[in-house]
Amino acid sequence: MHQLPRLALSYAAPLRPPPLPSLALPRKPETTRLRNVDLSRAIAQLPIAYRQVIQLADLEGLSDKEVADHLQIPLGTVTSSLTRARSLLRRYCFQPKRVK
């Protein structure tokens, strides 16, 4: 297994979210269609600890155990952080658009 640089959990310094891979999504109504720009903005709004876990697990493809080892945090913390981060992302990306 290759070594990744260690990321410290911190809520102080914001990080620029990584570029996202192209996502092929099924056609949906305009109010719920997700674009990469929307997802990038949503990830940028996450607290840094959640952003780091999402980046390692979902964007870089590490397992929960590998993320826990890399960040030197308990596996349960990784699992709960991923659940909370994904919930926030769903809320940010799929909340109905307000029409004036």
C-alpha positions as CSV (number, residue, x, y, z in Angstrom):
1,M,0.0,0.0,0.0
2,H,1.4,3.4,-0.9
3,Q,1.7,6.2,1.6
4,L,-0.5,9.3,1.2
5,P,0.5,12.6,2.8
6,R,-1.2,13.0,6.1
7,L,-4.0,15.6,6.4
8,A,-4.6,17.1,9.8
9,L,-8.2,17.5,10.9
10,S,-8.8,21.2,11.3
11,Y,-11.8,23.5,11.0
12,A,-9.6,26.6,10.7
13,A,-8.1,26.7,7.2
14,P,-10.4,26.3,4.2
15,L,-9.1,24.1,1.3
16,R,-9.9,24.5,-2.3
17,P,-12.0,21.4,-3.3
18,P,-10.4,19.1,-5.8
19,P,-11.6,19.0,-9.4
20,L,-14.4,16.5,-9.8
21,P,-14.5,13.7,-12.3
22,S,-17.2,14.0,-15.0
23,L,-20.4,12.6,-13.7
24,A,-22.9,11.0,-16.1
25,L,-26.3,11.6,-14.5
26,P,-29.7,10.6,-15.8
27,R,-31.9,13.4,-17.1
28,K,-34.0,15.0,-14.4
29,P,-36.2,18.0,-14.2
30,E,-34.3,21.3,-14.1
31,T,-35.1,21.8,-10.4
32,T,-33.1,18.7,-9.3
33,R,-30.5,18.3,-12.0
34,L,-27.0,18.1,-10.4
35,R,-24.1,19.6,-12.2
36,N,-20.4,19.3,-11.4
37,V,-20.3,23.0,-10.6
38,D,-23.1,22.5,-8.0
39,L,-21.3,19.6,-6.4
40,S,-18.0,21.5,-6.3
41,R,-19.8,24.4,-4.5
42,A,-21.5,22.0,-2.1
43,I,-18.2,20.3,-1.2
44,A,-16.6,23.7,-0.7
45,Q,-19.3,24.5,1.9
46,L,-18.6,21.5,4.0
47,P,-16.5,21.8,7.2
48,I,-12.9,20.9,6.5
49,A,-13.1,17.6,8.5
50,Y,-16.0,16.4,6.4
51,R,-14.4,17.7,3.2
52,Q,-11.2,15.7,3.9
53,V,-13.1,12.4,4.5
54,I,-15.3,12.9,1.4
55,Q,-12.2,13.6,-0.7
56,L,-10.3,10.5,0.5
57,A,-13.3,8.1,0.5
58,D,-15.5,9.2,-2.4
59,L,-13.1,11.1,-4.8
60,E,-9.9,9.1,-4.3
61,G,-11.6,5.8,-3.6
62,L,-10.0,4.8,-0.3
63,S,-11.9,2.4,2.0
64,D,-13.2,3.7,5.3
65,K,-10.4,1.8,7.1
66,E,-7.8,3.3,4.8
67,V,-9.2,6.8,5.5
68,A,-9.1,6.2,9.2
69,D,-5.5,5.0,9.1
70,H,-4.5,7.9,6.9
71,L,-6.1,10.5,9.1
72,Q,-5.3,8.7,12.3
73,I,-8.8,8.9,13.5
74,P,-11.2,6.1,14.7
75,L,-13.1,4.1,12.0
76,G,-16.4,5.1,13.6
77,T,-15.5,8.8,13.2
78,V,-14.9,8.2,9.5
79,T,-18.2,6.4,9.1
80,S,-20.2,9.1,10.9
81,S,-18.4,11.9,9.1
82,L,-19.1,10.3,5.7
83,T,-22.8,9.9,6.6
84,R,-23.1,13.5,7.8
85,A,-21.1,14.9,4.9
86,R,-23.2,13.0,2.3
87,S,-26.4,14.2,4.0
88,L,-25.2,17.8,3.8
89,L,-24.2,17.4,0.1
90,R,-27.7,16.0,-0.7
91,R,-29.3,18.9,1.1
92,Y,-27.0,21.5,-0.7
93,C,-27.5,19.9,-4.1
94,F,-31.1,18.8,-4.2
95,Q,-33.0,21.3,-2.2
96,P,-35.8,22.8,-4.4
97,K,-35.0,26.0,-6.2
98,R,-36.9,29.0,-5.0
99,V,-38.9,30.8,-7.6
100,K,-39.6,34.5,-7.1
